[in-house]
Amino acid sequence: MENKFLTVGYITSTRGLKGVLRVKSTSYFAKERYKKGNLVYLYNEKDNTRISVIANTYTTDNKFDYVSFKDLEDINLVEKYIGYAIQVNRDENAHIEMDQVTVETGMDCEHGDTACKIPNLRIDDLDDEY
């Protein structure tokens, strides 16, 4: 069975010299996604390659998230990942609570659609941000 991956952000640039990457997250719970020790995947959409990495540090400034990965703690090692997507395995993230959704989930719903049953989510807010 093929693994299914969920894109939770995109690497937009570097920050400093210690391998910290600036990420535009597409997930409402980035702090949990990038928690130290968590496994995520860096995915190159151009050539369909994916590598696994372990989150090392996480901070945010409310606009972007800043993440570093174990064994990639130097700017020279991470610059090549600018433009990559950050993904998680859907099966490994079954612990997500029902009221925690991603932008991808919300995009399948329409404003006022009660069949979607996504609690505490305003679809019109998604349209403005993404």
KOLMARTI-841183 format. One record per atom (N, C-alpha, C): residue in one letter; atom name; y, x, z. Coordinates in nm, 2 decimals, always signed. Layout:
  rest  atom      c2      c1      c3
     A    CA       Y       X       Z
...
END
This chain:
  rest  atom      c2      c1      c3
     M     N   -0.12   +0.08   +0.00
     M    CA   +0.00   +0.00   +0.00
     M     C   +0.12   +0.09   +0.00
     E     N   +0.22   +0.06   -0.09
     E    CA   +0.34   +0.14   -0.10
     E     C   +0.43   +0.11   +0.02
     N     N   +0.49   +0.22   +0.07
     N    CA   +0.59   +0.20   +0.18
     N     C   +0.72   +0.14   +0.12
     K     N   +0.78   +0.05   +0.20
     K    CA   +0.91   -0.01   +0.16
     K     C   +1.01   +0.05   +0.24
     F     N   +1.12   +0.09   +0.18
     F    CA   +1.23   +0.16   +0.25
     F     C   +1.36   +0.07   +0.25
     L     N   +1.43   +0.08   +0.35
     L    CA   +1.56   +0.01   +0.36
     L     C   +1.67   +0.11   +0.37
     T     N   +1.77   +0.10   +0.28
     T    CA   +1.88   +0.19   +0.28
     T     C   +1.98   +0.15   +0.40
     V     N   +2.01   +0.24   +0.48
     V    CA   +2.10   +0.21   +0.60
     V     C   +2.23   +0.29   +0.59
     G     N   +2.25   +0.37   +0.49
     G    CA   +2.38   +0.44   +0.47
     G     C   +2.38   +0.53   +0.35
     Y     N   +2.50   +0.59   +0.33
     Y    CA   +2.51   +0.68   +0.22
     Y     C   +2.59   +0.80   +0.27
     I     N   +2.55   +0.92   +0.24
     I    CA   +2.62   +1.04   +0.28
     I     C   +2.73   +1.06   +0.18
     T     N   +2.86   +1.07   +0.24
     T    CA   +2.98   +1.08   +0.16
     T     C   +3.04   +1.22   +0.16
     S     N   +3.02   +1.30   +0.26
     S    CA   +3.07   +1.43   +0.27
     S     C   +3.02   +1.50   +0.39
     T     N   +3.07   +1.63   +0.41
     T    CA   +3.04   +1.70   +0.53
     T     C   +3.16   +1.70   +0.63
     R     N   +3.13   +1.74   +0.75
     R    CA   +3.23   +1.75   +0.85
     R     C   +3.21   +1.88   +0.93
     G     N   +3.30   +1.98   +0.91
     G    CA   +3.28   +2.10   +0.98
     G     C   +3.18   +2.19   +0.92
     L     N   +3.14   +2.30   +0.99
     L    CA   +3.05   +2.40   +0.94
     L     C   +2.91   +2.39   +1.00
     K     N   +2.89   +2.30   +1.09
     K    CA   +2.76   +2.29   +1.16
     K     C   +2.66   +2.19   +1.11
     G     N   +2.68   +2.15   +0.98
     G    CA   +2.58   +2.06   +0.92
     G     C   +2.60   +1.91   +0.95
     V     N   +2.71   +1.87   +1.00
     V    CA   +2.74   +1.73   +1.03
     V     C   +2.77   +1.66   +0.90
     L     N   +2.71   +1.55   +0.87
     L    CA   +2.74   +1.47   +0.75
     L     C   +2.81   +1.34   +0.78
     R     N   +2.91   +1.31   +0.70
     R    CA   +2.98   +1.18   +0.71
     R     C   +2.90   +1.08   +0.64
     V     N   +2.88   +0.97   +0.71
     V    CA   +2.79   +0.86   +0.65
     V     C   +2.87   +0.73   +0.65
     K     N   +2.86   +0.66   +0.54
     K    CA   +2.91   +0.52   +0.53
     K     C   +2.79   +0.43   +0.55
     S     N   +2.77   +0.38   +0.67
     S    CA   +2.65   +0.30   +0.71
     S     C   +2.66   +0.16   +0.65
     T     N   +2.54   +0.11   +0.61
     T    CA   +2.53   -0.03   +0.57
     T     C   +2.45   -0.11   +0.67
     S     N   +2.44   -0.06   +0.79
     S    CA   +2.36   -0.12   +0.89
     S     C   +2.45   -0.15   +1.01
     Y     N   +2.43   -0.26   +1.07
     Y    CA   +2.51   -0.30   +1.19
     Y     C   +2.47   -0.23   +1.32
     F     N   +2.37   -0.15   +1.31
     F    CA   +2.33   -0.08   +1.44
     F     C   +2.30   +0.06   +1.41
     A     N   +2.40   +0.13   +1.36
     A    CA   +2.38   +0.27   +1.32
     A     C   +2.35   +0.36   +1.44
     K     N   +2.40   +0.33   +1.56
     K    CA   +2.38   +0.41   +1.68
     K     C   +2.23   +0.42   +1.71
     E     N   +2.16   +0.31   +1.69
     E    CA   +2.01   +0.30   +1.71
     E     C   +1.94   +0.38   +1.60
     R     N   +1.99   +0.36   +1.47
     R    CA   +1.92   +0.42   +1.36
     R     C   +1.92   +0.58   +1.37
     Y     N   +2.04   +0.63   +1.41
     Y    CA   +2.06   +0.78   +1.41
     Y     C   +2.04   +0.84   +1.55
     K     N   +1.98   +0.77   +1.64
     K    CA   +1.95   +0.82   +1.77
     K     C   +1.87   +0.95   +1.76
     K     N   +1.91   +1.05   +1.85
     K    CA   +1.84   +1.18   +1.85
     K     C   +1.69   +1.16   +1.85
     G     N   +1.62   +1.22   +1.76
     G    CA   +1.47   +1.22   +1.76
     G     C   +1.42   +1.12   +1.66
     N     N   +1.50   +1.03   +1.61
     N    CA   +1.45   +0.93   +1.51
     N     C   +1.43   +0.98   +1.37
     L     N   +1.32   +0.94   +1.31
     L    CA   +1.29   +0.98   +1.18
     L     C   +1.36   +0.89   +1.08
     V     N   +1.43   +0.95   +0.98
     V    CA   +1.50   +0.88   +0.87
     V     C   +1.46   +0.96   +0.74
     Y     N   +1.50   +0.91   +0.63
     Y    CA   +1.47   +0.97   +0.50
     Y     C   +1.60   +0.99   +0.42
     L     N   +1.61   +1.10   +0.36
     L    CA   +1.72   +1.12   +0.26
     L     C   +1.67   +1.10   +0.12
     Y     N   +1.73   +1.01   +0.05
     Y    CA   +1.68   +0.96   -0.08
     Y     C   +1.78   +0.99   -0.19
     N     N   +1.73   +1.07   -0.29
     N    CA   +1.81   +1.10   -0.40
     N     C   +1.78   +0.99   -0.51
     E     N   +1.87   +0.90   -0.54
     E    CA   +1.85   +0.79   -0.63
     E     C   +1.84   +0.85   -0.78
     K     N   +1.90   +0.96   -0.80
     K    CA   +1.90   +1.01   -0.94
     K     C   +1.76   +1.06   -0.99
     D     N   +1.68   +1.12   -0.90
     D    CA   +1.55   +1.17   -0.94
     D     C   +1.44   +1.11   -0.85
     N     N   +1.47   +1.01   -0.78
     N    CA   +1.37   +0.93   -0.70
     N     C   +1.29   +1.02   -0.60
     T     N   +1.36   +1.12   -0.54
     T    CA   +1.29   +1.20   -0.44
     T     C   +1.34   +1.16   -0.30
     R     N   +1.25   +1.18   -0.20
     R    CA   +1.28   +1.14   -0.06
     R     C   +1.23   +1.25   +0.03
     I     N   +1.31   +1.29   +0.13
     I    CA   +1.26   +1.39   +0.23
     I     C   +1.28   +1.33   +0.37
     S     N   +1.19   +1.36   +0.46
     S    CA   +1.20   +1.31   +0.59
     S     C   +1.28   +1.41   +0.68
     V     N   +1.36   +1.36   +0.76
     V    CA   +1.44   +1.44   +0.85
     V     C   +1.45   +1.37   +0.99
     I     N   +1.48   +1.45   +1.09
     I    CA   +1.49   +1.40   +1.23
     I     C   +1.63   +1.41   +1.27
     A     N   +1.69   +1.29   +1.32
     A    CA   +1.82   +1.29   +1.36
     A     C   +1.84   +1.38   +1.48
     N     N   +1.96   +1.45   +1.49
     N    CA   +1.98   +1.54   +1.60
     N     C   +2.11   +1.50   +1.68
     T     N   +2.22   +1.47   +1.61
     T    CA   +2.34   +1.42   +1.68
     T     C   +2.40   +1.30   +1.60
     Y     N   +2.47   +1.22   +1.68
     Y    CA   +2.54   +1.10   +1.62
     Y     C   +2.67   +1.08   +1.69
     T     N   +2.78   +1.06   +1.61
     T    CA   +2.91   +1.01   +1.66
     T     C   +2.97   +0.92   +1.56
     T     N   +3.07   +0.85   +1.60
     T    CA   +3.14   +0.76   +1.51
     T     C   +3.29   +0.76   +1.54
     D     N   +3.37   +0.72   +1.44
     D    CA   +3.51   +0.70   +1.45
     D     C   +3.54   +0.56   +1.42
     N     N   +3.45   +0.47   +1.41
     N    CA   +3.46   +0.33   +1.38
     N     C   +3.47   +0.30   +1.23
     K     N   +3.50   +0.40   +1.15
     K    CA   +3.50   +0.38   +1.01
     K     C   +3.38   +0.45   +0.94
     F     N   +3.35   +0.57   +0.99
     F    CA   +3.23   +0.64   +0.94
     F     C   +3.15   +0.69   +1.06
     D     N   +3.02   +0.71   +1.03
     D    CA   +2.93   +0.77   +1.12
     D     C   +2.91   +0.92   +1.09
     Y     N   +2.89   +1.00   +1.19
     Y    CA   +2.87   +1.14   +1.17
     Y     C   +2.74   +1.18   +1.23
     V     N   +2.65   +1.24   +1.14
     V    CA   +2.51   +1.26   +1.18
     V     C   +2.47   +1.40   +1.14
     S     N   +2.39   +1.47   +1.23
     S    CA   +2.33   +1.59   +1.19
     S     C   +2.18   +1.58   +1.21
     F     N   +2.11   +1.66   +1.14
     F    CA   +1.96   +1.65   +1.14
     F     C   +1.90   +1.79   +1.19
     K     N   +1.79   +1.78   +1.26
     K    CA   +1.72   +1.89   +1.31
     K     C   +1.68   +1.99   +1.19
     D     N   +1.71   +2.11   +1.21
     D    CA   +1.68   +2.22   +1.12
     D     C   +1.77   +2.22   +1.00
     L     N   +1.88   +2.14   +1.00
     L    CA   +1.98   +2.13   +0.89
     L     C   +2.12   +2.14   +0.95
     E     N   +2.13   +2.24   +1.04
     E    CA   +2.26   +2.25   +1.12
     E     C   +2.35   +2.36   +1.07
     D     N   +2.37   +2.36   +0.93
     D    CA   +2.46   +2.45   +0.87
     D     C   +2.51   +2.38   +0.74
     I     N   +2.64   +2.40   +0.72
     I    CA   +2.70   +2.33   +0.60
     I     C   +2.63   +2.37   +0.47
     N     N   +2.59   +2.50   +0.46
     N    CA   +2.52   +2.54   +0.34
     N     C   +2.39   +2.48   +0.31
     L     N   +2.33   +2.42   +0.42
     L    CA   +2.20   +2.35   +0.41
     L     C   +2.21   +2.21   +0.37
     V     N   +2.33   +2.15   +0.40
     V    CA   +2.34   +2.00   +0.38
     V     C   +2.43   +1.96   +0.27
     E     N   +2.51   +2.05   +0.21
     E    CA   +2.60   +2.01   +0.11
     E     C   +2.53   +1.94   -0.01
     K     N   +2.41   +1.98   -0.04
     K    CA   +2.34   +1.93   -0.15
     K     C   +2.30   +1.78   -0.13
     Y     N   +2.31   +1.73   -0.01
     Y    CA   +2.27   +1.59   +0.02
     Y     C   +2.39   +1.49   +0.01
     I     N   +2.50   +1.54   -0.03
     I    CA   +2.62   +1.45   -0.05
     I     C   +2.58   +1.35   -0.16
     G     N   +2.59   +1.23   -0.14
     G    CA   +2.56   +1.13   -0.24
     G     C   +2.42   +1.07   -0.22
     Y     N   +2.34   +1.13   -0.13
     Y    CA   +2.21   +1.07   -0.10
     Y     C   +2.22   +0.95   -0.02
     A     N   +2.12   +0.86   -0.03
     A    CA   +2.11   +0.75   +0.06
     A     C   +2.03   +0.79   +0.18
     I     N   +2.06   +0.73   +0.30
     I    CA   +1.97   +0.74   +0.41
     I     C   +1.89   +0.62   +0.43
     Q     N   +1.76   +0.64   +0.44
     Q    CA   +1.67   +0.52   +0.45
     Q     C   +1.58   +0.53   +0.57
     V     N   +1.53   +0.41   +0.61
     V    CA   +1.42   +0.40   +0.71
     V     C   +1.31   +0.32   +0.65
     N     N   +1.19   +0.35   +0.70
     N    CA   +1.07   +0.28   +0.66
     N     C   +1.08   +0.14   +0.73
     R     N   +1.07   +0.03   +0.65
     R    CA   +1.07   -0.10   +0.70
     R     C   +0.96   -0.13   +0.80
     D     N   +0.84   -0.08   +0.78
     D    CA   +0.73   -0.10   +0.87
     D     C   +0.75   -0.03   +1.00
     E     N   +0.82   +0.08   +1.00
     E    CA   +0.84   +0.16   +1.13
     E     C   +0.96   +0.09   +1.21
     N     N   +1.03   +0.00   +1.15
     N    CA   +1.14   -0.06   +1.22
     N     C   +1.12   -0.21   +1.25
     A     N   +1.00   -0.24   +1.28
     A    CA   +0.96   -0.38   +1.31
     A     C   +1.02   -0.42   +1.45
     H     N   +1.06   -0.33   +1.53
     H    CA   +1.11   -0.36   +1.66
     H     C   +1.26   -0.42   +1.66
     I     N   +1.32   -0.42   +1.54
     I    CA   +1.45   -0.48   +1.54
     I     C   +1.45   -0.62   +1.58
     E     N   +1.55   -0.66   +1.66
     E    CA   +1.56   -0.80   +1.71
     E     C   +1.60   -0.89   +1.60
     M     N   +1.57   -1.01   +1.61
     M    CA   +1.60   -1.11   +1.51
     M     C   +1.75   -1.13   +1.48
     D     N   +1.83   -1.10   +1.58
     D    CA   +1.98   -1.12   +1.56
     D     C   +2.04   -0.99   +1.51
     Q     N   +1.96   -0.88   +1.48
     Q    CA   +2.01   -0.76   +1.42
     Q     C   +1.97   -0.76   +1.28
     V     N   +2.07   -0.76   +1.19
     V    CA   +2.04   -0.77   +1.05
     V     C   +2.12   -0.66   +0.98
     T     N   +2.09   -0.63   +0.86
     T    CA   +2.16   -0.54   +0.78
     T     C   +2.25   -0.61   +0.67
     V     N   +2.34   -0.54   +0.61
     V    CA   +2.42   -0.60   +0.50
     V     C   +2.33   -0.65   +0.39
     E     N   +2.22   -0.57   +0.36
     E    CA   +2.13   -0.61   +0.26
     E     C   +2.07   -0.74   +0.29
     T     N   +2.03   -0.77   +0.41
     T    CA   +1.97   -0.90   +0.45
     T     C   +2.07   -1.01   +0.43
     G     N   +2.20   -0.99   +0.47
     G    CA   +2.30   -1.09   +0.46
     G     C   +2.34   -1.12   +0.32
     M     N   +2.33   -1.03   +0.23
     M    CA   +2.37   -1.05   +0.09
     M     C   +2.28   -1.15   +0.02
     D     N   +2.17   -1.18   +0.07
     D    CA   +2.08   -1.28   +0.01
     D     C   +2.12   -1.42   +0.05
     C     N   +2.22   -1.44   +0.14
     C    CA   +2.26   -1.57   +0.20
     C     C   +2.39   -1.61   +0.14
     E     N   +2.42   -1.73   +0.14
     E    CA   +2.55   -1.78   +0.10
     E     C   +2.62   -1.84   +0.22
     H     N   +2.75   -1.84   +0.22
     H    CA   +2.83   -1.90   +0.33
     H     C   +2.79   -2.04   +0.35
     G     N   +2.76   -2.07   +0.48
     G    CA   +2.72   -2.21   +0.52
     G     C   +2.57   -2.24   +0.49
     D     N   +2.50   -2.14   +0.44
     D    CA   +2.35   -2.16   +0.42
     D     C   +2.28   -2.16   +0.55
     T     N   +2.24   -2.28   +0.60
     T    CA   +2.17   -2.28   +0.72
     T     C   +2.02   -2.24   +0.71
     A     N   +1.97   -2.24   +0.59
     A    CA   +1.83   -2.20   +0.57
     A     C   +1.81   -2.05   +0.59
     C     N   +1.92   -1.97   +0.58
     C    CA   +1.91   -1.83   +0.61
     C     C   +1.87   -1.80   +0.75
     K     N   +1.93   -1.87   +0.84
     K    CA   +1.90   -1.86   +0.99
     K     C   +1.92   -1.72   +1.04
     I     N   +2.04   -1.66   +1.01
     I    CA   +2.08   -1.53   +1.06
     I     C   +2.18   -1.56   +1.17
     P     N   +2.14   -1.55   +1.30
     P    CA   +2.24   -1.59   +1.40
     P     C   +2.35   -1.49   +1.41
     N     N   +2.47   -1.53   +1.45
     N    CA   +2.58   -1.45   +1.48
     N     C   +2.63   -1.37   +1.37
     L     N   +2.61   -1.41   +1.25
     L    CA   +2.65   -1.34   +1.13
     L     C   +2.74   -1.43   +1.04
     R     N   +2.86   -1.38   +1.01
     R    CA   +2.95   -1.45   +0.92
     R     C   +2.94   -1.39   +0.78
     I     N   +2.88   -1.46   +0.69
     I    CA   +2.86   -1.40   +0.55
     I     C   +2.99   -1.37   +0.49
     D     N   +3.10   -1.44   +0.51
     D    CA   +3.23   -1.41   +0.45
     D     C   +3.28   -1.28   +0.50
     D     N   +3.25   -1.23   +0.62
     D    CA   +3.28   -1.10   +0.67
     D     C   +3.22   -0.99   +0.59
     L     N   +3.09   -1.02   +0.54
     L    CA   +3.02   -0.92   +0.46
     L     C   +3.09   -0.90   +0.33
     D     N   +3.14   -1.01   +0.27
     D    CA   +3.21   -1.01   +0.14
     D     C   +3.33   -0.92   +0.15
     D     N   +3.40   -0.93   +0.26
     D    CA   +3.53   -0.86   +0.27
     D     C   +3.50   -0.71   +0.29
     E     N   +3.40   -0.67   +0.36
     E    CA   +3.37   -0.53   +0.39
     E     C   +3.29   -0.46   +0.28
     Y     N   +3.20   -0.53   +0.21
     Y    CA   +3.12   -0.46   +0.12
     Y     C   +3.13   -0.51   -0.02
END
